[in-house]
Amino acid sequence: MLYRKPIFDEVRLLLRRGFTSEEVAALDRAIDLALSESPTAEVLPRPALGAAGRALIHKWEGCAKRRADGRFDAYPDPGSRDGTPWTIGWGSTGPDIGPGTIWTQAQCDARFDSAIVRYVEEVIAALGGAETSPRQFDALVSFHYNTGAVAKATLTRLHREGRFAEAAAQFGQWIYNDGKVMEGLKKRRAEEAALYASG
């Protein structure tokens, strides 16, 4: 089995940025090609975000605050006391996003494609090689993209232990923002749990 994360981490450091989806695929192909010449190497399929996971993330992150000119305005977090973090596009946050930030649809899409690579890699690392179906993986990436908590969540530990029903029930614990229950988070967690339990 080849654990690919150290390779991706090293290249990411060299580039001083994340990867696009196309770059991840190209790097995977190069690794596979190099290993195909080694008869002793065992290459396992690398988990990837599927269409169901991408659709779920896009549904709940939604490109909000579309302007009349088709571009998008950044907006404050509606559930936090101080409005942080400011968000734009498909749930993108960061030091470069704040009041007055305006992006095109292409910028929103490119930032998501670049950022999601890190979330996928972090979920892979947190799972530690545990048996995971594609739908479980998609649900966990959606959860992590929203919470950033896959490494510390009880649901991840339960998943690694193969206690899938208990792990699915844990999604419902992550419905708070600044100590308040958020209806949107309740609905999102329910959809993630349903996807996780579906296969």
Phi and psi in degrees as a GROMACS rama.xvg file:
@    title "Ramachandran Plot"
@    xaxis  label "Phi"
@    yaxis  label "Psi"
@TYPE xy
-105.289  123.067  LEU-2
-90.956  112.067  TYR-3
-86.7288  -17.3994  ARG-4
-54.4263  -44.2949  LYS-5
-59.6227  -33.5024  PRO-6
-66.1504  -49.0026  ILE-7
-63.1847  -39.6321  PHE-8
-61.0031  -43.2385  ASP-9
-64.9426  -45.3443  GLU-10
-65.6059  -38.6056  VAL-11
-60.2203  -40.9755  ARG-12
-64.6176  -40.9669  LEU-13
-63.5494  -41.1352  LEU-14
-77.911  -22.4592  LEU-15
62.6594  36.7071  ARG-16
-167.518  170.941  ARG-17
-78.5625  -176.094  GLY-18
-107.294  152.89  PHE-19
-83.5976  166.059  THR-20
-59.7795  -38.8917  SER-21
-64.9299  -38.4019  GLU-22
-68.3103  -38.2939  GLU-23
-61.1504  -46.0194  VAL-24
-62.0728  -41.6669  ALA-25
-64.9964  -41.8737  ALA-26
-66.5833  -40.3932  LEU-27
-59.73  -44.3025  ASP-28
-61.7637  -41.2296  ARG-29
-64.6411  -41.5195  ALA-30
-63.7256  -46.1899  ILE-31
-60.7078  -41.4183  ASP-32
-64.0035  -43.522  LEU-33
-62.8191  -40.523  ALA-34
-75.5923  -23.34  LEU-35
-64.6851  -19.5867  SER-36
-86.8593  -4.54006  GLU-37
-108.492  107.54  SER-38
-66.2003  -16.2873  PRO-39
-92.3377  -9.38075  THR-40
-81.4087  134.33  ALA-41
-108.346  113.685  GLU-42
-102.438  116.735  VAL-43
-93.6194  150.443  LEU-44
-57.4646  135.327  PRO-45
-90.3729  127.504  ARG-46
-59.2936  145.042  PRO-47
-141.223  153.454  ALA-48
-68.2493  126.068  LEU-49
-92.2302  178.57  GLY-50
-61.9164  -37.4067  ALA-51
-64.8992  -41.4551  ALA-52
-67.7128  -43.4818  GLY-53
-61.764  -43.7353  ARG-54
-63.901  -39.5737  ALA-55
-65.2657  -44.8891  LEU-56
-61.9179  -47.4761  ILE-57
-62.6035  -37.4155  HIS-58
-60.1462  -47.3841  LYS-59
-85.4476  -26.2819  TRP-60
-84.9738  -30.1403  GLU-61
36.2557  129.53  GLY-62
-70.0708  95.287  CYS-63
-94.9406  170.388  ALA-64
60.9771  47.0658  LYS-65
-72.0394  133.151  ARG-66
-86.729  168.446  ARG-67
-61.3478  -28.8226  ALA-68
-85.2981  4.28462  ASP-69
90.6158  -9.24689  GLY-70
-86.2237  178.916  ARG-71
-125.868  139.28  PHE-72
-95.0268  146  ASP-73
-70.9093  154.754  ALA-74
-143.371  152.695  TYR-75
-74.9442  152.671  PRO-76
-60.8947  118.652  ASP-77
-70.7935  -14.2163  PRO-78
-101.171  -7.38466  GLY-79
-97.9983  155.885  SER-80
-64.6156  -38.5947  ARG-81
-105.198  5.72864  ASP-82
82.5695  0.0624728  GLY-83
-93.2944  148.932  THR-84
-83.2568  151.485  PRO-85
-69.8682  144.392  TRP-86
-133.015  150.961  THR-87
-152.022  154.881  ILE-88
65.7942  -136.367  GLY-89
-85.7056  55.065  TRP-90
77.3214  23.1354  GLY-91
-78.0044  134.523  SER-92
-132.055  169.439  THR-93
150.229  174.1  GLY-94
-65.9716  -17.6513  PRO-95
-89.2577  3.28548  ASP-96
-119.226  125.45  ILE-97
-166.64  -167.474  GLY-98
-55.5064  131.703  PRO-99
91.8916  -6.99943  GLY-100
-71.1834  130.815  THR-101
-132.505  129.804  ILE-102
-125.724  155.899  TRP-103
-84.1676  168.634  THR-104
-59.7183  -39.2255  GLN-105
-62.3419  -39.0618  ALA-106
-66.0554  -41.2408  GLN-107
-59.9473  -46.7134  CYS-108
-66.5766  -42.244  ASP-109
-65.6616  -40.0585  ALA-110
-65.2346  -41.3619  ARG-111
-62.1512  -48.5251  PHE-112
-59.8931  -36.3377  ASP-113
-73.4426  -45.4947  SER-114
-70.5875  -35.8515  ALA-115
-64.2179  -25.8766  ILE-116
-58.4118  -43.6784  VAL-117
-64.2454  -42.5373  ARG-118
-64.9376  -40.3078  TYR-119
-60.9177  -46.7763  VAL-120
-62.6415  -39.8687  GLU-121
-67.7484  -35.7676  GLU-122
-66.7729  -43.8669  VAL-123
-56.7207  -46.0525  ILE-124
-63.8369  -42.2126  ALA-125
-66.5327  -31.3422  ALA-126
-75.6645  -23.2558  LEU-127
57.2655  33.9935  GLY-128
84.3009  6.79838  GLY-129
-64.8918  146.833  ALA-130
-57.3981  126.652  GLU-131
-146.17  126.26  THR-132
-78.0497  160.79  SER-133
-57.2692  -38.4477  PRO-134
-71.1089  -37.8428  ARG-135
-61.6123  -43.7701  GLN-136
-61.5717  -45.9676  PHE-137
-58.6448  -44.0358  ASP-138
-63.0384  -40.0917  ALA-139
-69.0012  -36.5046  LEU-140
-66.9744  -41.9128  VAL-141
-60.4402  -45.9015  SER-142
-57.5725  -47.4777  PHE-143
-68.8922  -37.5684  HIS-144
-60.3165  -34.1693  TYR-145
-85.4017  -37.0902  ASN-146
-104.882  -28.609  THR-147
68.573  19.1049  GLY-148
-116.675  15.5689  ALA-149
-62.3294  -30.3998  VAL-150
-71.195  -25.8937  ALA-151
-110.956  -7.14894  LYS-152
-71.4957  139.615  ALA-153
-58.6001  -34.7451  THR-154
-61.9501  -31.9009  LEU-155
-68.4483  -43.5926  THR-156
-61.2439  -44.7676  ARG-157
-62.3754  -38.4487  LEU-158
-62.4441  -47.1365  HIS-159
-58.957  -30.8912  ARG-160
-83.3262  -1.16649  GLU-161
78.0124  16.1864  GLY-162
-96.316  69.4659  ARG-163
-66.9176  -39.7504  PHE-164
-63.8096  -41.1707  ALA-165
-67.7271  -37.8282  GLU-166
-63.2418  -43.5012  ALA-167
-59.2059  -38.6302  ALA-168
-66.4588  -24.0743  ALA-169
-73.2225  -20.8481  GLN-170
-55.3044  -37.5798  PHE-171
-67.0691  -7.79548  GLY-172
-80.3158  -15.4651  GLN-173
-103.711  64.4781  TRP-174
-125.013  14.6154  ILE-175
-110.613  146.362  TYR-176
-136.993  120.48  ASN-177
54.2632  37.6679  ASP-178
81.3672  -0.296978  GLY-179
-107.264  140.348  LYS-180
-70.2033  129.465  VAL-181
-108.087  123.914  MET-182
-59.8556  -39.3928  GLU-183
-61.6763  -40.3394  GLY-184
-67.8536  -37.0196  LEU-185
-59.3831  -44.8288  LYS-186
-69.1613  -40.9975  LYS-187
-64.1467  -46.8479  ARG-188
-61.0428  -37.273  ARG-189
-63.1236  -40.405  ALA-190
-69.4037  -38.8739  GLU-191
-63.874  -43.2387  GLU-192
-63.4291  -39.4874  ALA-193
-64.8257  -42.3205  ALA-194
-64.0488  -44.7737  LEU-195
-57.9229  -42.9532  TYR-196
-80.8362  -8.11731  ALA-197
-83.8604  -3.46406  SER-198
